[in-house]
């Protein structure tokens, strides 16, 4: 029966109004409202008046077609949120995110996400920036037709801001030292570093026993020298904030690199610095609980010498230092007649050059091929 038939039977007395409310699955209050409208207006009173309303906010069909065309032809690999940002900012589409998502799902251009699983409480963020930094890397097909590289990202736990992002052929000590140097020079010393348990971060003698108590790797040496506490995660879930950030980056960066026509990782690094990282920080940075900063300035620390890959060597009697297939010839020094049989350190700098130091003082700088690096003139130093 239709609603009209049920109302008629209730008026005729075939059924009472309580029974009519049960049949129509309406409340007693609403069935009384329908009865009064029927007694006042008759059958037309039972019609929903909203059916004849004009809908001024209804989106025109042309906009629906344009949204579908953009998603299908220009942004096929963009997520719905990513697509909505580009459509509204670059193409002038004036539509809400939810409406855009519904249109794309209705036309088969977006999949419905699965329901959320068990509720898990997130770890609270640090109250001040500079208290805890996350460092992680991800191998992903960032560029089409180019071998995959690792994207190394360091972000602040307090506000989620990316402080460093760069592509390297492989994650390791060099990429970690480069990230540390960038942050230390630009913002200063921070308190804690949160990483996974990669071999360049820690040494594990027994798999089931966890990392060794004493660490002597390159990264551990630098952090210990700067007084930065190193936190090693025991699972990917423990680094949830970093994992979620990479999920967002993987869902946006390859699409933007393709759209920008970038084919090399050198250009991709430039795009990161100029476009992607500022845009990411603008969209996803949150306000920290405390406006104070935990970064502290570094004074009296030679970062160029500290942030290097160091190797222990002994000077031979002919004042040469063997490093791989190279023989680094030490020049004469005014401070000491001979360095024969002295323990020295060979430093691999981040720019690819080498240097040899003795008791914290640099004896000589070398090019990557082992040739002595010429000293800069005063005019060049001043410049």
Secondary structure, DSSP 8 states (H G I E B T S, - for coil): --HHHHHHHHHHTSS-HHHHHHHHT--HHHHHHHHHHHHHHGGGGGS-GGGG---TT---HHHHHHHHHIIIII-TTS-HHHHHHHHHHHS-----HHHHHHHHHHTTSS-------S--------SSBTSEEEEEEEEE--STTS--EEEEEEEETTT--EEEEEEESS-SHHHHHHHHHHHHHHT-B-SEEEE---TTT---SSGGG-S-SS--SHHHHHHHHHT-EEEE-SSGGGGHHHHHHHHHHHTTHHHHHHHTT--SHHHHHHHIIIIIHHHHHHHH----S--SB--B---S--HHHHSSEEEEEE--TTSEEEETTEEEE----SS-S--TT-EEEEEE-TTS-EEEEETTEEEEEE-TTS-B-----HHHHH-
